[in-house]
């Protein structure tokens, strides 16, 4: 395997990595910001209510895995994550505790969808003046849609798993027991063609309105 990196490959890889990390960190910031606004100051006390990417990065999930995927195994499946935001649901108003937990959970994927729409609008408008911006903004749309869709997979400890926990009344013990095996389950799942096809289909459906906006504005 040739690991030689020409300047153009390095440039594209670094841009992709910066877009990925920015999107991951905004995802985690959205969790922290929403919890803070709803009365749980745990993220604020841990320094997470900030857009400083360093505090949201995980060595393995934000550095080692993504860089390996981008530069050592280009064209393969991208894998990465940020440092989870810790919350204390007991700090939410008792009568709205479940609602507030779900709002904090959905804030992460929701922020990625918002970013994708913003990228579609700004990218479409800029394309008329500088077509070379297409690479950056199409990546912004694609990466944020991927993060939103992937995180909504109903498997603990992903955001979708948190939604599932509330939907079926799953105990915390069961949730964390499943979460212990999640990494292995995900690795197996992404190597199943049917799962990858399903993931790609859902991503295509979710990204369709963003790409439509981008294309209409770029004309």
Secondary structure, DSSP 8 states (H G I E B T S, - for coil): ------HHHHHHHHHHHHHHHHHHHHHHHHHHHHHHHTT--HHHHTT-SS--GGGGB-IIIIIIHHHIIIIISTTS-----B------GGGS-GGGHHHHHHHHHHHHHHHHHHHHHHHHHHHHHHHTT-GGGHHHHHHHHHHHHHHHHHHTSS-TTSHHHHHHHHHHT--HHHHHHHHTTHHHHHHHHTTSHHHHHHHHHHHHHHHHHHHHHHHHHH-
